[in-house]
C-alpha cells in the first residue's frame, strides 16, 4: 500500500463518517435506537471493507484472483441482520423499517465512498436525507401513517380510568384503535393503539391524560 493510498483511504473513511453521520443525526433527532453512532460505524466499516478489498486486489494482482465485488456483496447481505434488530412489531403495526432501510443505505454509501465513487456517495446521501425530511412531512399530510401511536398508561385499579382516558383523548379528536389491560406490581397498565387527528399533539395529550384521576404515569410507546 503506497503512502498516497493511505492518505486516500483516510479521506474516504472520513467522508463515509460524515455522510453516515448526517443520516444518523436525522434518526437521532427522531429518537430512534439506531442513531448517529450506529450509522457512522456502519458507514465507516463498509468503507473500510471496500478499501481492504481494493488493497488486497492491488497486493495480489497477477498472483491470485481477488474480486472486490465479493466483499461488497457480503456487506450488503450482512447488514440485514443489523437492520432486522431495529424492526419492532406491535400487534398490527411495524416500526423501525425506515431506520433499517437507512442502515442498509448507509452501508451502500460507505461502500461507494470506500471505492472512490464520490458522486454516488454524495448523491445518495442527499437523496436519503431528502427522503427522510421531506417524505416524512408528505406522509403525515397525505398518507398519515405516522399518526398511529402507542400509549402506555400506569394507573391505580379504578375501573373507570379507561373510560376517563378515552374521554380525554376524544376531546382532541384522537381515536383508540385497540387497547390492552394488564396488572403489574399492583397497578393497572393500559396499552392503547391510537390515531392522532393532527401533528404534534404529544404535549397536549400528555397533560390531558396525566390530569385524569387515577393515572400515575404514562409513556409514549409500548413497554416490554
C-alpha positions as CSV (number, residue, x, y, z in Angstrom):
1,X,0.0,0.0,0.0
2,X,1.5,3.3,-1.1
3,X,1.5,6.5,1.1
4,X,-0.9,8.0,-1.5
5,X,-3.3,5.2,-1.0
6,X,-3.0,5.6,2.8
7,X,-4.0,9.2,2.5
8,X,-6.8,8.4,0.1
9,X,-8.1,5.7,2.4
10,X,-8.2,8.1,5.4
11,X,-10.1,10.7,3.3
12,X,-12.6,8.1,2.1
13,X,-13.3,6.8,5.6
14,X,-13.7,10.4,6.9
15,X,-16.1,11.1,4.1
16,X,-18.1,7.9,4.9
17,X,-18.2,9.0,8.6
18,X,-19.6,12.5,7.7
19,X,-22.2,11.1,5.2
20,X,-23.3,8.3,7.5
21,X,-23.4,10.7,10.5
22,X,-25.7,13.1,8.5
23,X,-28.2,10.3,8.2
24,X,-27.7,9.0,11.7
25,X,-28.2,12.6,13.1
26,X,-31.6,12.7,11.5
27,X,-32.6,9.4,13.1
28,X,-31.2,10.6,16.4
29,X,-33.5,13.6,16.3
30,X,-36.4,11.3,16.0
31,X,-35.3,9.2,19.0
32,X,-34.5,6.1,17.1
33,X,-32.4,3.3,18.6
34,X,-30.0,3.3,15.6
35,X,-28.9,6.8,15.6
36,X,-25.7,8.9,15.0
37,X,-23.1,6.4,16.3
38,X,-24.7,3.4,14.7
39,X,-24.9,4.9,11.2
40,X,-21.3,6.3,11.5
41,X,-20.0,2.9,12.4
42,X,-21.9,1.1,9.6
43,X,-20.8,3.6,7.0
44,X,-17.1,3.7,8.1
45,X,-17.0,-0.1,8.5
46,X,-18.4,-0.5,5.0
47,X,-15.8,1.9,3.6
48,X,-13.0,0.1,5.4
49,X,-14.1,-3.3,3.9
50,X,-14.2,-1.8,0.5
51,X,-10.8,-0.3,0.9
52,X,-9.4,-3.6,2.2
53,X,-10.8,-5.3,-0.9
54,X,-9.1,-2.7,-3.1
55,X,-5.9,-3.1,-1.1
56,X,-5.9,-6.9,-1.5
57,X,-6.7,-6.6,-5.2
58,X,-3.6,-4.5,-5.7
59,X,-1.4,-6.7,-3.5
60,X,-2.4,-9.9,-5.1
61,X,-2.8,-8.6,-8.7
62,X,-1.4,-11.3,-11.1
63,X,-0.8,-13.8,-8.3
64,X,-4.3,-14.6,-7.1
65,X,-7.9,-13.9,-8.1
66,X,-9.3,-11.3,-5.7
67,X,-12.7,-9.9,-6.5
68,X,-13.6,-6.6,-4.6
69,X,-17.2,-7.1,-5.6
70,X,-17.5,-10.1,-3.3
71,X,-16.6,-8.0,-0.3
72,X,-19.3,-5.6,-1.2
73,X,-21.9,-8.3,-1.7
74,X,-21.2,-9.7,1.8
75,X,-21.7,-6.3,3.4
76,X,-25.0,-5.8,1.6
77,X,-26.3,-9.1,2.8
78,X,-24.8,-9.0,6.2
79,X,-26.2,-5.6,7.1
80,X,-29.7,-7.1,7.0
81,X,-29.1,-8.7,10.4
82,X,-28.4,-5.3,12.0
83,X,-31.3,-3.8,10.3
84,X,-33.6,-6.6,11.4
85,X,-32.7,-5.7,15.0
86,X,-34.2,-2.3,14.7
87,X,-37.6,-3.5,13.5
88,X,-40.3,-4.0,16.2
89,X,-43.8,-5.3,15.8
90,X,-46.7,-4.2,18.0
91,X,-49.9,-6.0,17.1
92,X,-50.7,-5.0,13.5
93,X,-48.1,-2.2,13.3
94,X,-44.5,-2.5,12.4
95,X,-41.9,0.1,13.5
96,X,-38.3,0.6,12.6
97,X,-38.4,-0.2,8.9
98,X,-37.2,3.3,8.0
99,X,-34.2,3.0,10.3
100,X,-33.4,-0.4,8.9
101,X,-33.6,0.9,5.4
102,X,-31.4,3.8,6.5
103,X,-28.7,1.4,7.8
104,X,-28.8,-0.5,4.6
105,X,-28.4,2.7,2.6
106,X,-25.6,3.8,4.9
107,X,-23.8,0.6,4.2
108,X,-24.1,1.3,0.5
109,X,-22.9,4.8,0.9
110,X,-19.9,3.6,2.8
111,X,-19.1,1.1,0.1
112,X,-19.3,3.9,-2.5
113,X,-17.1,6.2,-0.5
114,X,-14.6,3.4,0.2
115,X,-14.4,2.5,-3.5
116,X,-13.9,6.2,-4.6
117,X,-17.3,6.6,-6.2
118,X,-17.8,10.0,-4.6
119,X,-20.6,11.2,-6.8
120,X,-22.6,8.2,-5.9
121,X,-21.9,8.5,-2.2
122,X,-22.7,12.2,-2.1
123,X,-25.7,11.9,-4.3
124,X,-27.2,9.0,-2.3
125,X,-26.7,10.9,0.9
126,X,-28.6,13.9,-0.4
127,X,-31.4,11.7,-1.7
128,X,-31.6,9.7,1.6
129,X,-31.7,12.9,3.7
130,X,-34.3,14.5,1.4
131,X,-36.4,11.4,1.7
132,X,-36.2,11.3,5.5
133,X,-37.0,15.0,5.9
134,X,-39.4,15.8,3.1
135,X,-41.3,12.5,2.7
136,X,-42.0,12.4,6.4
137,X,-44.0,15.6,6.0
138,X,-45.8,14.3,3.0
139,X,-46.6,11.0,4.7
140,X,-48.0,12.9,7.7
141,X,-50.1,15.2,5.5
142,X,-51.4,12.7,2.9
143,X,-50.6,9.1,3.9
144,X,-50.9,9.7,7.7
145,X,-49.1,6.5,8.7
146,X,-47.1,8.4,11.3
147,X,-50.3,9.4,13.1
148,X,-50.6,5.9,14.6
149,X,-49.0,5.9,18.1
150,X,-48.8,3.5,21.1
151,X,-49.5,4.9,24.5
152,X,-48.8,3.1,27.8
153,X,-50.5,4.3,30.9
154,X,-49.9,3.2,34.5
155,X,-52.9,3.8,36.8
156,X,-54.4,2.6,40.0
157,X,-57.1,-0.1,40.0
158,X,-60.1,2.2,39.4
159,X,-62.3,0.6,36.8
160,X,-63.4,4.0,35.3
161,X,-59.8,5.1,34.4
162,X,-60.0,3.6,30.9
163,X,-63.3,5.4,30.1
164,X,-61.9,8.7,31.5
165,X,-58.8,8.3,29.4
166,X,-60.8,7.7,26.3
167,X,-62.9,10.7,27.0
168,X,-59.8,12.8,27.4
169,X,-58.5,11.6,24.1
170,X,-61.7,12.1,22.3
171,X,-61.7,15.8,23.2
172,X,-58.6,16.1,21.0
173,X,-60.2,14.0,18.2
174,X,-57.9,11.0,19.0
175,X,-59.3,7.6,18.1
176,X,-58.5,4.5,20.1
177,X,-57.8,1.7,17.6
178,X,-57.0,-1.1,20.1
179,X,-56.2,-1.4,23.7
180,X,-54.9,-4.0,26.3
181,X,-55.2,-4.0,30.0
182,X,-52.9,-6.0,32.4
183,X,-51.9,-6.0,36.0
184,X,-48.3,-5.1,37.0
185,X,-47.0,-4.7,40.5
186,X,-50.4,-3.8,41.9
187,X,-51.1,-1.3,39.2
188,X,-53.3,-1.4,36.1
189,X,-51.3,-0.9,32.9
190,X,-53.2,0.3,29.8
191,X,-51.7,0.0,26.3
192,X,-53.6,1.9,23.7
193,X,-53.0,2.0,20.0
194,X,-54.3,5.4,18.9
195,X,-54.7,7.5,15.8
196,X,-53.9,11.2,16.2
197,X,-56.1,13.9,14.5
198,X,-53.2,16.4,13.9
199,X,-49.5,16.8,14.1
200,X,-47.5,17.5,17.3
201,X,-50.3,16.6,19.8
202,X,-47.9,14.7,22.2
203,X,-47.5,17.5,24.8
204,X,-51.2,18.4,24.9
205,X,-52.3,14.8,25.2
206,X,-49.7,14.1,27.9
207,X,-51.1,16.9,30.0
208,X,-54.7,15.8,29.5
209,X,-54.0,12.2,30.4
210,X,-51.9,12.9,33.4
211,X,-54.8,15.1,34.7
212,X,-57.2,12.1,34.7
213,X,-57.8,10.9,38.3
214,X,-56.1,7.6,39.0
215,X,-53.4,8.0,36.3
216,X,-49.9,7.6,37.9
217,X,-47.7,7.9,34.8
218,X,-47.6,7.5,31.1
219,X,-45.1,6.9,28.3
220,X,-45.3,7.1,24.5
221,X,-44.6,3.6,23.1
222,X,-45.1,0.0,24.2
223,X,-43.3,-1.3,27.3
224,X,-41.8,-4.8,27.5
